[in-house]
Amino acid sequence: MSRRTERLGSVIQQEIAIMIQRELNDPRILPLTSVTRVKVAEDLSTADVFITVMGTPGQQTAALNALKHSAGMM
């Protein structure tokens, strides 16, 4: 991974974490949802975002579904 992709991944991680905390008003997204890592492609065309959700398996599934639903906005 180049320094550029690492910096971009860090910025994306911070911005998505802020969006999840402040802008998404979905009750399925628990307060203990965090962005653990962002892996940016070398050509900067895509990024994989890794999320951790603390809670029961049902709560985790619901939170992930809510995040997938709002992925277009993010």
N, C-alpha and C positions, 0 to 999 in steps of 0.2 A: 504494500500500500504506500502510495506517495504521500508526502507531507501535505500536499494540496487536498487530496481526498480525505485525509485524516481531519484536517481543519474543517472542511465542509461537513463531514459527518458529525463533528462536535457541534457545529452551529445548528444543523438540522435536529440533532438530539435535544438541544436546549429549546428550540422553537416548538417542537412537537410537545415536549413536556409542559411548556407554558400553555399551549392550546388545550391540552387535556385538562389541566387544572382550572383554567379560567374561562375558556370559551365554549367548551362542550357542556351543555346542560342536560345530559342524558343521565337519568337516575341509575341506570345499569352500570355506569362507570364508577367504580369504587374510589374513595380517596387514596387508597394504597395502590394505585396504578402508577408504575414508573417505566420510563424508557431506559433500558439498560445498555443498549448499543445500537449504533447505526453503521451499516456497512455500505459504502458508496462504491459503485462500479468504477473501474479505472477510466472509462470514457465519460463519466459523470451523468450518464443517461438515467440510471435508476439507483435507488437506495433501498436496502432491506432494513426495516426497523424492528428491533427486538424489544418486546414488552414483558414486564412481570406484573402479575396481578395477585395480590394477597387476598385470600378469602376461601370460601368453600368451592369445590369443583363446579357447582352450579353457578355461583357468583362469577367465577373466572370465565366460564363459557359465555355468560350473558355480557360481561364486560368486553370480551374479545369480539363478540358479535356486534356490539354497539360501536366499537372502534373500527371494525371493518365497514360498517354502514357509513361512518363519517369520514372514511379515508379520502374520498374525493374532495371534501372540503379542506382537509389538511394538506 
